[in-house]
Amino acid sequence: MGSPVAFYFPEPSNFAANQLVNKMDVITVETKAFKELMAKINVIANYVFSRQDDCKENEDDIWVDSYEVCTFLKISDRTLQRLRSKGEIAYSTIRGRNFYKIGEIKRLLESRLIKSNDECMRN
């Protein structure tokens, strides 16, 4: 029989004059049971982390709406509309809402990238 392990879980409770006081419950578990529980938690965590890489969607294929694009690029709706009208950014319309692939937004940023030369870097 293993030695017990104690857990402390704070339980908030209201006190006079709306002051918050923490009351704790003590739960004791035998060491062997605790180690078994931790082993099971580790198995679950390892499974979740391994699946995270498998299920990771290619970021460039994720669709975002106009609001997210405007917020990320810090541009107005009108500027985004101008980019669409000029054909500078590809989009898809569903029920009156426009959606853009993140890869398309990256492409737009790369196409407008201003490269610096060594002379500018020295000044």
Phi, psi and omega in degrees: 000128183277170178281149182285150176245137183256139174244142178241119179244111179291140179236111182292141176217151181278143181239170179307146179062031176058030175274138181271126179237134178268129175247134185249144171257139179254125178241127179252140180225142178293150183303317181298315179295322178297316180295321177296318178298315179296322178297318179294319178297319179296321178298315179296315180298316179298320178297313181298314181294324179290323179287333181300319179290322181293319186270358184297117180283144177298120185303324182293341182266001180281136180264138177231157182269177184300320181300314180295321179295312180298320180294315182294314183276351183057051177234164180275168176299322181295319178297319178295321177297320179298318178298320178294314183298323180280354180075022182277343179222133179278146181208170177227140181248128176229119180050043176083358178254138180263139179232148184226144174279143179300324177300325179290323177293318177298318179298318179299316179296317180296323181292337180256012181293131177256113182274139178266152177253172183299324182296318179293325182291330182282334183278000000 
